[in-house]
Amino acid sequence: MNSGSTKVVATIAGIIVALSFYFVLLGQRGVALIQDGRAVPVGLGIAVLVLPLLGVWMVFATVRSGLQHQRLAARIREEGLELDVSELPKRPSGKVERDAADELFAQVKSEWEADPDNWRNSYRLARAYDYAGDRGRARETMKRAVALEEAEREA
């Protein structure tokens, strides 16, 4: 693991620890409200207990998704199929310029259309959507890539 990866993992771990502390505090407050026994505090207590449950689910789903994406990224890198954007013109922010990203997207989409059931093509399409700024489609396409890759590993 390189220095940059270590920092990211440490940051994520720190955020999870902080959120865990917050979820425990919320849970304690919810239990205290329920123990009050009156209708309104009990109702509020139940509502407050839902928040840490939702939070735990969101943290779990986000970390799981990130790990799945990293697994696919590693496989793509090993196979030499990463999208090369190093030569594409970039904005001062470091993002690929819109026209270049759209051109890359068109190329990758045609590859995907030729074999849409290949997780590699779906992964590359998701990355192309991301470079083109369409985060919603990037997420949906990455979910497809993860499902296809899992099916391939299980076969």
C-alpha positions as CSV (number, residue, x, y, z in Angstrom):
1,M,0.0,0.0,0.0
2,N,1.5,3.3,-1.0
3,S,1.5,6.5,1.1
4,G,-1.5,8.0,-0.7
5,S,-3.5,4.9,-0.1
6,T,-2.5,4.7,3.5
7,K,-3.7,8.3,4.0
8,V,-7.0,7.5,2.4
9,V,-7.5,4.4,4.5
10,A,-6.6,6.2,7.7
11,T,-9.0,9.1,6.8
12,I,-11.8,6.6,6.1
13,A,-11.1,4.7,9.4
14,G,-11.2,8.0,11.3
15,I,-14.5,9.0,9.8
16,I,-15.9,5.6,10.6
17,V,-14.7,5.9,14.2
18,A,-16.2,9.4,14.5
19,L,-19.5,8.2,13.0
20,S,-19.6,5.2,15.3
21,F,-19.2,7.5,18.3
22,Y,-22.1,9.7,17.0
23,F,-24.3,6.6,16.3
24,V,-23.7,5.4,19.9
25,L,-24.6,8.8,21.3
26,L,-27.8,8.9,19.2
27,G,-28.7,5.4,20.3
28,Q,-28.3,6.3,23.9
29,R,-30.5,9.4,23.5
30,G,-33.1,7.3,21.7
31,V,-33.2,4.7,24.5
32,A,-33.4,7.4,27.1
33,L,-36.4,8.9,25.3
34,I,-38.1,5.5,25.1
35,Q,-37.5,4.9,28.8
36,D,-39.4,8.1,29.6
37,G,-42.6,6.1,29.0
38,R,-44.8,8.9,27.7
39,A,-46.1,8.7,24.2
40,V,-44.3,11.7,22.6
41,P,-40.8,10.9,24.0
42,V,-41.3,7.2,23.1
43,G,-42.2,8.2,19.5
44,L,-39.2,10.5,19.3
45,G,-37.0,7.9,20.8
46,I,-38.0,5.4,18.2
47,A,-37.4,7.9,15.5
48,V,-34.0,8.8,16.9
49,L,-33.0,5.1,17.0
50,V,-33.8,4.8,13.3
51,L,-31.1,7.4,12.5
52,P,-28.1,5.4,13.7
53,L,-29.5,2.3,12.0
54,L,-29.7,4.2,8.7
55,G,-26.2,5.6,9.3
56,V,-24.7,2.2,9.9
57,W,-26.3,0.9,6.8
58,M,-25.1,3.8,4.7
59,V,-21.5,3.5,6.0
60,F,-21.5,-0.3,5.4
61,A,-23.0,0.1,1.8
62,T,-20.5,2.9,1.0
63,V,-17.4,1.0,2.2
64,R,-18.6,-2.2,0.6
65,S,-19.1,-0.4,-2.7
66,G,-15.7,1.3,-2.5
67,L,-14.0,-2.1,-1.9
68,Q,-15.8,-3.6,-4.8
69,H,-14.8,-0.7,-7.1
70,Q,-11.2,-1.0,-5.9
71,R,-11.2,-4.8,-6.7
72,L,-12.4,-4.0,-10.2
73,A,-9.9,-1.2,-10.6
74,A,-7.0,-3.5,-9.6
75,R,-8.1,-6.2,-12.1
76,I,-8.5,-3.6,-14.9
77,R,-5.0,-2.3,-14.0
78,E,-3.5,-5.8,-14.0
79,E,-5.1,-6.5,-17.4
80,G,-3.8,-3.2,-18.8
81,L,-7.3,-2.0,-19.7
82,E,-7.4,1.3,-17.7
83,L,-8.6,4.4,-19.6
84,D,-5.6,6.5,-20.4
85,V,-6.5,10.1,-19.9
86,S,-2.9,11.3,-19.4
87,E,-2.7,12.8,-22.9
88,L,-6.2,14.4,-22.8
89,P,-6.4,18.2,-22.3
90,K,-7.3,19.2,-18.8
91,R,-8.8,22.2,-17.0
92,P,-6.8,24.0,-14.4
93,S,-8.7,21.9,-11.8
94,G,-7.2,18.8,-13.3
95,K,-10.5,17.5,-14.8
96,V,-10.5,16.4,-18.4
97,E,-11.9,19.1,-20.7
98,R,-15.5,18.4,-21.6
99,D,-15.0,17.9,-25.4
100,A,-12.1,15.4,-24.8
101,A,-14.2,13.6,-22.2
102,D,-17.2,13.4,-24.6
103,E,-14.9,12.0,-27.3
104,L,-13.5,9.4,-24.9
105,F,-17.0,8.5,-23.9
106,A,-18.1,8.0,-27.5
107,Q,-15.2,5.6,-28.1
108,V,-15.7,3.6,-24.9
109,K,-19.5,3.4,-25.5
110,S,-19.0,1.9,-28.9
111,E,-16.7,-0.8,-27.2
112,W,-19.4,-1.4,-24.6
113,E,-22.1,-1.7,-27.3
114,A,-20.1,-4.4,-29.0
115,D,-20.0,-6.5,-25.8
116,P,-22.3,-5.1,-23.0
117,D,-22.1,-8.2,-20.9
118,N,-18.4,-7.9,-20.3
119,W,-17.7,-6.4,-16.9
120,R,-14.5,-4.8,-18.3
121,N,-16.5,-2.8,-20.8
122,S,-19.0,-1.7,-18.2
123,Y,-16.3,-0.7,-15.9
124,R,-14.6,1.4,-18.6
125,L,-18.0,2.9,-19.6
126,A,-18.6,3.9,-15.9
127,R,-15.2,5.6,-15.8
128,A,-16.0,7.4,-19.1
129,Y,-19.3,8.6,-17.7
130,D,-17.4,9.9,-14.7
131,Y,-14.9,11.8,-16.8
132,A,-17.8,13.2,-18.9
133,G,-19.4,14.4,-15.6
134,D,-22.4,12.1,-15.5
135,R,-22.0,10.8,-12.0
136,G,-25.5,9.2,-11.8
137,R,-24.9,7.0,-14.9
138,A,-21.4,6.3,-13.8
139,R,-22.7,4.8,-10.5
140,E,-25.4,2.7,-12.2
141,T,-22.9,1.4,-14.8
142,M,-20.4,0.6,-12.1
143,K,-23.0,-1.4,-10.2
144,R,-23.6,-3.3,-13.4
145,A,-19.8,-3.9,-13.8
146,V,-19.6,-5.2,-10.2
147,A,-22.5,-7.6,-10.7
148,L,-21.0,-8.9,-14.0
149,E,-17.6,-9.3,-12.5
150,E,-19.1,-11.2,-9.5
151,A,-21.0,-13.5,-11.9
152,E,-17.8,-14.1,-13.8
153,R,-15.9,-15.1,-10.6
154,E,-18.7,-17.4,-9.5
155,A,-18.9,-19.2,-12.9
